[in-house]
Amino acid sequence: MTEPILRILVSGPGLIGKVHAKLIQARADCTVAAIVSRRSEASTAFAADLGVPFFTDINEALEAERVDAAIISSPNACHYTQAMACIRKQIPTLIEKPITPDIQEAKSIVDSAERADVPVLVGDHRMYNPLLEQARQFLGSPMFGKLVAVQGAALFYKPAHYFREGPWRAHAGGGPILINLIHEVGVMRYLCGAIESVFAVDSRNSRGFEVEDTVALTFVFANGALGSFLLSDTAASSKSWEMTTGENSAYPHFPKENCYHFAGTNGSLDFPTLRTRHYPTGTDPSWWRPFKVQELKGDRAKPLERQIAHFVDVARGRTLPKVSARDGYRNMKVLDAIRLSISTRHAVRLDATDY
């Protein structure tokens, strides 16, 4: 028996929302049920191009249309009310990261979704990149040994029109910590394990916005490993996930460069080139001993397409969320600790009982 076409509402047809909508329309098993946005010529034109209804209020859309699933890619401050509206209607929902800018609202979404048994995913498309799976396999192998340290960077330059087109990005609830660093935290937790404490300092010197433009961070992981990370959206650099992985053709690609370096007791890994160095089996590690050097073969599948395919499976009840609302909440707990560290200029330990 053929399954009915899955009708997916998309709220927030911005940079990522438009991508989601186009990926949905490109599939044979689902379609965009409606577009929700604050009324604007660009949003109404986009809905008209897709040939789908346009609404300025998600509750009106949910009442007027048959909606089987929803994607919330609206400005961060709208995530909570829109997600809760979907949960009340028992609608499987994918919420773009961060789940909300407010930690208590994030916890409320988690509790409500779990209590109502409604699957809620967080849009962390990097988790669908097969390069991460290959990296994780090497980091768990004897060739790598025990994780000692990790260095990471997300350094890029966002142009002025990025902030003109989305003024909210320059104010509380925006900024690269919430918009970009949350991806990095998800990757660090996936590859390195739980984060025990953080220390961070920020700068607003370059842009002068209400939110940060540059951040330096130190992580302490529960397994004893240490990490350092640099974040900036005003740095003319290619040291970022977007420019090194090549997963999005909108960005220039630097295939020989890396954004992460992982060091273990027997080897190391550069990501995303997957270049590895390790001491040969049966030899004692020593800085006087040469490494065995190789590059792992990397699968470059498109993560956003894989994420939509997974969301369709979740909405149809075939599988559980790969990145659940609770995962999104845990990432937010780390960001909350980072923001507290910035404001107090002290290291902040995460509460293991709520993490």
MIDOBA-468946 format. One line per 2 residues: number of its first residue (from 0); for each residue x, y, z of C-alpha. Coordinates in nm, 4 decimals, decimal comma. Each point is the difference from the previous one (the first is absolute). Example, Ala and Ser with C-alpha at 12.3 -4.5 7.8 and 13.67 -1.06 7.14 Angstrom:
<pts>
0 = 1,2300:-0,4500:0,7800 ~ 0,1370:0,3440:-0,0660
</pts>
This chain:
<pts>
0 = 0,0000:0,0000:0,0000 ~ 0,1394:0,3371:-0,1046
2 = 0,0503:0,2473:0,2841 ~ -0,1662:0,3429:-0,0366
4 = 0,2190:0,2971:-0,0876 ~ 0,1404:0,1518:0,3225
6 = -0,1051:0,3635:0,0286 ~ 0,2685:0,2097:0,1739
8 = -0,0482:0,3575:0,1196 ~ 0,3071:0,2255:-0,0183
10 = 0,0120:0,3010:0,2323 ~ 0,2670:0,2577:-0,0782
12 = 0,1025:-0,0014:-0,3685 ~ 0,3405:0,1556:0,0659
14 = 0,3408:-0,1327:-0,1031 ~ -0,0511:-0,3519:0,1342
16 = -0,3811:-0,0056:-0,0192 ~ 0,0067:0,0437:-0,3771
18 = 0,2487:-0,2863:-0,0291 ~ -0,2264:-0,2249:0,2079
20 = -0,3028:0,0899:-0,2133 ~ 0,1821:-0,0686:-0,3272
22 = 0,1308:-0,3348:0,1278 ~ -0,3529:-0,0979:0,1056
24 = -0,1436:0,0929:-0,3402 ~ 0,2749:-0,1994:-0,1735
26 = -0,1186:-0,3232:0,1673 ~ -0,2847:-0,2157:-0,1284
28 = -0,1250:-0,1035:0,3456 ~ -0,0616:0,3452:0,1551
30 = -0,1034:0,3527:-0,0838 ~ -0,0077:0,3449:0,1613
32 = -0,3426:0,0476:0,1594 ~ 0,0416:0,3703:0,0795
34 = 0,2524:0,2784:0,0537 ~ -0,0202:0,2043:0,3212
36 = 0,1810:0,3324:0,0393 ~ -0,0446:0,3590:0,1027
38 = -0,1608:0,1556:-0,3022 ~ 0,2558:0,1171:-0,2524
40 = 0,0179:0,0167:-0,3770 ~ 0,2894:-0,2482:-0,0090
42 = -0,1838:-0,2592:0,2131 ~ -0,3302:0,0283:-0,1830
44 = 0,1814:-0,0189:-0,3338 ~ 0,1853:-0,3118:0,1125
46 = -0,3263:-0,1689:0,1042 ~ -0,1578:0,1007:-0,3314
48 = 0,2936:-0,1460:-0,1933 ~ -0,0502:-0,3299:0,1832
50 = -0,3735:0,0177:-0,0562 ~ -0,0836:-0,0433:0,3704
52 = -0,2107:0,2019:0,2491 ~ 0,1639:0,2807:0,1957
54 = -0,0788:0,0899:0,3620 ~ 0,1349:0,2532:0,2479
56 = -0,1113:-0,2051:0,3029 ~ 0,0877:-0,3665:0,0557
58 = -0,3203:-0,0702:0,1929 ~ -0,2075:0,1202:-0,2949
60 = 0,2027:-0,2213:-0,2331 ~ -0,0480:-0,3044:0,2237
62 = -0,3758:0,0596:0,0089 ~ -0,0392:0,0680:-0,3709
64 = 0,2230:-0,2694:-0,1503 ~ 0,0613:-0,3710:0,0430
66 = 0,3475:-0,0039:0,1526 ~ 0,1783:-0,3298:0,0681
68 = 0,3346:0,1469:0,1093 ~ 0,1601:0,3405:0,0495
70 = 0,3388:0,1669:-0,0340 ~ 0,0648:0,3062:0,2183
72 = 0,2746:0,2108:-0,1589 ~ -0,1310:0,3385:0,1090
74 = 0,2064:0,2516:0,2040 ~ 0,1221:-0,1552:0,3256
76 = -0,2388:0,2009:0,2186 ~ -0,2988:-0,1612:-0,1787
78 = 0,1094:-0,3623:0,0498 ~ -0,1663:-0,0575:0,3357
80 = -0,3541:0,1163:-0,0757 ~ -0,0037:-0,1597:-0,3450
82 = 0,1414:-0,3320:0,1200 ~ -0,2480:-0,0159:0,2872
84 = -0,2868:0,0640:-0,2439 ~ 0,1128:-0,3043:-0,2025
86 = 0,0461:-0,2189:0,3074 ~ -0,3533:0,0830:0,1167
88 = -0,1259:-0,1200:-0,3380 ~ 0,2047:-0,3239:0,0251
90 = 0,2038:0,1011:-0,3063 ~ 0,3559:-0,1381:-0,0389
92 = 0,2284:0,3018:-0,0176 ~ 0,3528:0,0891:-0,1046
94 = 0,1242:0,3167:0,1728 ~ 0,3030:0,1749:-0,1428
96 = 0,2798:0,0517:0,2502 ~ 0,0041:0,1384:0,2567
98 = -0,3145:-0,1685:0,1281 ~ -0,0686:0,3392:0,1694
100 = 0,2285:0,2793:0,1261 ~ -0,1385:-0,0492:0,3522
102 = 0,1064:-0,3037:0,2030 ~ -0,3257:-0,0245:0,1964
104 = -0,2053:0,0115:-0,3193 ~ 0,2226:-0,2725:-0,1446
106 = -0,0676:-0,2191:0,3035 ~ -0,3730:0,0676:-0,0330
108 = 0,0014:-0,1168:-0,3629 ~ 0,1832:-0,3190:0,1001
110 = -0,2397:-0,0738:0,2856 ~ -0,3112:0,0747:-0,2086
112 = 0,1167:-0,2078:-0,2978 ~ 0,0947:-0,2979:0,2160
114 = -0,3210:0,0212:0,2038 ~ -0,2134:0,0153:-0,3169
116 = 0,2162:-0,2618:-0,1777 ~ 0,0492:0,2328:-0,2968
118 = 0,3326:-0,0431:-0,1835 ~ 0,1954:0,3265:-0,0069
120 = 0,3320:0,0279:-0,1809 ~ 0,2551:0,2790:0,0093
122 = 0,1396:0,1087:-0,3359 ~ 0,3646:-0,0888:0,0451
124 = 0,0729:-0,1095:-0,3560 ~ 0,3683:-0,0640:0,0721
126 = -0,1004:-0,3116:0,1912 ~ -0,1076:-0,1492:-0,3342
128 = 0,3395:0,0519:-0,1633 ~ 0,1618:-0,3438:-0,0474
130 = 0,3432:0,1574:0,0572 ~ -0,0907:0,0229:0,3699
132 = -0,0741:-0,3709:0,0180 ~ 0,3350:-0,0810:-0,1609
134 = 0,1819:0,2364:0,2357 ~ -0,1708:-0,1541:0,3021
136 = 0,1070:-0,3495:-0,1052 ~ 0,3661:0,1058:-0,0179
138 = -0,0163:0,1891:0,3308 ~ -0,1277:-0,3184:0,1645
140 = 0,2724:-0,2218:-0,1454 ~ 0,3328:-0,1197:0,1509
142 = 0,1799:0,1961:-0,2742 ~ -0,1197:0,3236:0,1627
144 = 0,0167:-0,1075:0,3646 ~ -0,1529:0,2113:0,2757
146 = -0,1153:0,3519:-0,0840 ~ 0,2350:0,2621:0,1455
148 = -0,0904:0,3280:-0,1677 ~ -0,2011:0,1623:-0,2779
150 = 0,0444:0,3317:-0,1817 ~ -0,2832:0,1523:-0,1999
152 = -0,0862:0,3142:-0,1912 ~ -0,3024:0,1630:-0,1584
154 = 0,1481:0,3118:-0,1575 ~ -0,1891:0,1727:-0,2833
156 = -0,1262:0,3419:-0,1084 ~ -0,3738:0,0695:-0,0169
158 = -0,0739:0,2899:-0,2385 ~ -0,1980:0,3089:0,0953
160 = -0,3088:-0,1072:-0,1948 ~ -0,0275:-0,3132:0,2192
162 = -0,0902:0,2295:0,2911 ~ -0,2138:0,2369:-0,2095
164 = -0,2115:-0,2927:-0,1239 ~ -0,0338:-0,1383:0,3541
166 = 0,0390:0,2858:0,2509 ~ -0,0770:-0,2411:0,2877
168 = 0,3428:-0,1576:-0,0546 ~ 0,1696:0,3090:0,1491
170 = -0,2028:-0,0095:0,3221 ~ -0,0556:-0,2282:0,2987
172 = -0,1159:-0,3379:-0,1301 ~ 0,2290:0,0304:-0,3019
174 = 0,3790:0,0092:-0,0229 ~ 0,2476:-0,2714:-0,0972
176 = -0,0166:-0,1813:0,3360 ~ -0,3649:-0,0923:-0,0520
178 = 0,0017:-0,0127:-0,3809 ~ 0,3343:-0,1698:-0,0660
180 = 0,1716:-0,1256:0,3143 ~ -0,2912:-0,2272:0,0869
182 = 0,0960:-0,2119:-0,3040 ~ 0,3572:-0,0232:0,1268
184 = -0,1158:-0,1000:0,3481 ~ -0,2079:-0,2789:-0,1524
186 = 0,3021:-0,1276:-0,1934 ~ 0,2281:0,0214:0,3055
188 = -0,2471:-0,1941:0,2147 ~ -0,0460:-0,2623:-0,2740
190 = 0,3708:-0,0567:-0,0602 ~ 0,1547:0,0786:0,3401
192 = -0,2711:-0,0835:0,2531 ~ -0,1768:0,1998:0,2699
194 = 0,1297:0,3483:0,0832 ~ 0,0726:0,0447:0,3706
196 = 0,0922:0,3685:0,0148 ~ 0,0659:0,3033:-0,2209
198 = 0,1872:0,3271:0,0118 ~ -0,0614:0,2728:-0,2588
200 = 0,0760:0,3624:-0,0804 ~ -0,1662:0,2043:-0,2740
202 = 0,0534:0,3191:-0,1982 ~ -0,2434:0,2375:-0,1706
204 = 0,2775:0,2276:-0,1174 ~ -0,0273:-0,0545:-0,3761
206 = -0,3718:0,0413:-0,0648 ~ -0,1106:0,1802:0,3156
208 = -0,3260:-0,1937:0,0095 ~ -0,2037:-0,0921:0,3042
210 = 0,1258:-0,3575:-0,0483 ~ 0,3530:-0,1367:-0,0175
212 = 0,1991:-0,0273:-0,3234 ~ 0,3018:-0,1963:0,1304
214 = 0,0380:-0,2607:0,2757 ~ 0,2917:-0,2039:0,1402
216 = -0,0918:-0,3154:0,1924 ~ 0,1492:-0,2773:0,2103
218 = -0,1843:-0,3288:0,0547 ~ 0,0617:-0,2675:0,2636
220 = -0,1548:-0,3343:-0,0966 ~ -0,1267:-0,2587:0,2460
222 = 0,2626:-0,2470:-0,1269 ~ 0,2806:0,2384:0,1010
224 = 0,0781:0,1341:-0,3489 ~ 0,0419:0,3739:-0,0575
226 = -0,1146:0,2117:-0,2930 ~ 0,0489:0,3488:-0,1368
228 = -0,2172:0,1778:-0,2533 ~ -0,0065:0,3335:-0,1864
230 = -0,3244:0,1444:-0,1383 ~ -0,0443:0,3184:-0,2023
232 = -0,2448:0,1256:-0,2619 ~ 0,2223:0,2967:-0,0858
234 = 0,3202:-0,1892:-0,0868 ~ 0,1186:-0,0220:-0,3604
236 = 0,0989:-0,3650:0,0276 ~ -0,0793:-0,3388:-0,1534
238 = 0,0319:-0,1928:0,3278 ~ -0,3626:-0,1027:0,0298
240 = -0,2189:-0,3050:-0,0532 ~ -0,1755:0,1674:-0,2934
242 = 0,3181:0,0730:-0,1953 ~ 0,1865:-0,3226:0,0775
244 = -0,2696:-0,2693:-0,0354 ~ -0,1393:0,1248:-0,3306
246 = -0,3468:-0,1216:0,0956 ~ -0,1666:0,3242:-0,1131
248 = 0,0900:0,1386:-0,3430 ~ -0,1037:0,3506:0,1109
250 = 0,3393:0,0300:0,1743 ~ 0,3475:-0,0132:-0,1560
252 = 0,1682:-0,3350:0,0632 ~ 0,3534:-0,0529:0,1307
254 = 0,0331:-0,3808:-0,0238 ~ 0,3525:-0,0211:0,1453
256 = -0,0769:0,2014:0,3144 ~ -0,1446:-0,1128:0,3338
258 = -0,2193:0,1499:0,2715 ~ 0,0725:-0,2587:0,2741
260 = 0,3075:-0,1854:0,1259 ~ -0,0338:-0,2922:0,2428
262 = 0,3038:-0,1303:0,1903 ~ 0,0093:-0,3356:0,1789
264 = 0,2616:-0,2037:0,1848 ~ 0,0932:-0,1964:-0,3131
266 = -0,1167:0,2065:-0,2957 ~ -0,1752:0,3090:-0,1314
268 = -0,2722:0,0940:-0,2442 ~ -0,0548:0,3107:-0,2124
270 = -0,3593:0,0735:-0,0966 ~ -0,1533:0,0091:-0,2581
272 = 0,2926:-0,1182:-0,2141 ~ 0,0049:-0,3143:0,2210
274 = 0,3795:0,0087:-0,0088 ~ 0,1309:-0,2283:0,2731
276 = 0,3361:-0,0539:0,1672 ~ 0,0689:-0,2858:0,2386
278 = 0,2861:-0,2028:0,1389 ~ 0,0240:-0,3504:-0,1496
280 = -0,1526:-0,2860:0,1985 ~ 0,2450:-0,1544:0,2470
282 = 0,2174:0,3104:0,0334 ~ 0,0243:0,2393:0,2916
284 = -0,1218:0,3557:-0,0721 ~ 0,2867:0,2489:-0,0153
286 = 0,0508:0,3401:-0,1591 ~ 0,3217:-0,1401:-0,1500
288 = -0,1883:-0,2775:-0,1789 ~ -0,1551:0,0610:-0,3458
290 = -0,3760:-0,0258:-0,0470 ~ -0,1907:-0,2165:-0,2397
292 = -0,1941:0,2567:-0,2053 ~ -0,3149:-0,0646:-0,2009
294 = -0,3243:0,1600:-0,1139 ~ -0,3241:-0,1799:0,0730
296 = -0,2420:-0,0205:-0,2909 ~ -0,2819:0,2452:0,0667
298 = -0,3639:-0,0230:-0,1139 ~ -0,1235:0,3459:-0,1066
300 = -0,3769:-0,0613:0,0085 ~ -0,2178:0,3105:0,0387
302 = -0,1000:0,0344:0,3693 ~ -0,3070:0,2214:-0,0498
304 = -0,1506:-0,2525:-0,2404 ~ 0,0734:-0,2814:0,2452
306 = -0,1574:0,2031:0,2811 ~ -0,3262:0,0516:-0,1938
308 = -0,0103:-0,3723:-0,0863 ~ 0,0465:-0,0814:0,3685
310 = -0,2691:0,2495:0,1028 ~ -0,2464:-0,1623:-0,2404
312 = 0,0772:-0,3391:0,1570 ~ -0,0487:0,1429:0,3508
314 = -0,3284:0,1687:-0,0963 ~ -0,1273:-0,3308:-0,1408
316 = 0,0962:-0,1813:0,3215 ~ 0,2730:-0,2118:-0,1592
318 = 0,2845:0,1118:0,2256 ~ 0,0923:0,2188:0,2973
320 = 0,1622:0,3468:-0,0334 ~ 0,3752:-0,0069:-0,0565
322 = 0,0295:0,3427:0,1659 ~ -0,2868:0,0269:0,2464
324 = -0,1378:0,3008:0,1852 ~ 0,1874:-0,1258:0,3065
326 = 0,3255:0,0001:-0,1998 ~ -0,0748:0,3583:-0,1006
328 = -0,0655:0,0867:0,3639 ~ 0,3334:-0,1521:0,1052
330 = 0,1798:0,2077:-0,2623 ~ -0,1818:0,3053:0,1347
332 = 0,1175:-0,0830:0,3527 ~ 0,3580:0,0260:-0,1256
334 = -0,0743:0,3318:-0,1727 ~ -0,1651:0,1271:0,3166
336 = 0,3175:-0,0863:0,1936 ~ 0,2090:0,1780:-0,2641
338 = -0,2095:0,3161:0,0281 ~ 0,0225:-0,0140:0,3801
340 = 0,3769:-0,0407:-0,0218 ~ 0,0229:0,3044:-0,2279
342 = -0,2024:0,2135:0,2389 ~ 0,1839:-0,1119:0,3168
344 = 0,3488:-0,0498:-0,1490 ~ 0,0170:-0,3322:0,1860
346 = -0,0049:-0,3656:-0,1035 ~ -0,3484:-0,1519:0,0256
348 = -0,0667:-0,3633:0,0876 ~ -0,3029:-0,1676:-0,1539
350 = -0,2581:-0,1525:0,2305 ~ 0,0203:-0,3733:-0,0752
352 = -0,3421:-0,0627:0,1578 ~ -0,1704:0,2145:-0,2670
354 = 0,2295:-0,0695:-0,2920
</pts>
